Amino acid sequence: MPRGRIPEGEHTLSNAERQARYRARREADQPAPAVRYRQPVDRRSRLQRWNDLIAGLFVLQAEYAAWYEALPDSLRDTATAAALLAIIELDLDELAAIVPPRGYGRD
């Protein structure tokens, strides 16, 4: 009565050959590891982040104003033009005048 599997080749595999096949089969079954990068820590103070945000809003408002000016007359009555006009008419000077409170001596 035969035991075990029938050899696939002309001779039975040695232990090293069997182990190499096992390792190759295990590596083929494994998915590629997911590489996750950490986000850099923002080390700016709250005041600096606020000032950068306000400056960014002014830049965006200028870009939207240029976009609105570039719209053809046929698109001046669309929802996009209304949204652009609402953004342009926002008074960002009130936001720029706000000075956030300092926090516990850390700012």
N, C-alpha and C positions, 0 to 999 in steps of 0.2 A: 504494500500500500504506500503510494508516494506521499511525501509530506511537503508542505509549503508551495510556493508558486513555481511555475515552470520558468526557467531562465529565458530571457528575451533574446540573448545572443547565443553564441556557440558554447560559451563557458559561463560559469557562475561569477558574480561580481565579488571582488575582494572587499574587505571592510572599508578601505579608503575610497574605492569607487562608489560604494553604497552611500557612504557619508557625504561624498561630493554631490551625488544626485539628490540626496535629502536636503542639503543646504541650498542647492540651486532651486529646488521646488519651493522651499520656504521663502526664499528671496523673491521669487516670482509672485507669490501670493500676497506679499506685503504691499500695501499702498505706500506711495511716497509720503514722507513725513511733511506735515504742514509747518511752514516756517512763518512764525508770527513776529513782527517787529513791534517794538514798544514805541509809543508816541513820545517825542521829546517833551520834557517838562517845561512849561512856560514859566520862566523865572521873572517875568516883568511884574512890577507892582500893579495894584488895581488902578491907580491913577494913570500909569503909563498905558495900560490896556484900554482905559476909557478914552484917553486922548487919541490913541491909534484908531479906535473904533469911530470916533467922531470924524477924524481926518478921512477915514475910508468912506464914511457916509457922504462927505462933501465930494469926494472923487466920484462916487457912484452917481450922485445927483447931477454932476457935470456931464457924465457919460449919457445919462438918460435925457438930459437937455439936448445934447448933440443928436441923439437918436430921434427925439421928437422933431427937431429942426430938419432932419433929413427925410422925414416922412413926406411922401407925395400928398398933394391936396386931396386926392381921392380917398386917402386913408385917415384923414383928420377926424372923421366922425365915428371911428371904430372904438371898440372897447380897449384896444391896446393904446390908442392915442389918449383916451380918457385916463387910463392908469398912469401913463407917462406924465401927463399934465398934473395929476394929483401928486406924483412924486416930486415933480419940479416945484410945485407950489408949497411944499412943506417948508416950514421955517426951522432950519437947523441951527440958527443962531441961538435960539433959546436953549437947545441942548448943549451947544458949545459953551454957553455961559455958566452952566452948572459945574460946580467943583465938588467932586465926591468927598465925603469926610475921610479924614485920615484914620487908620485903624490901629489902635493900641501901640503906637510907636514903631510899627513895623514898616511904615511907608515913608 
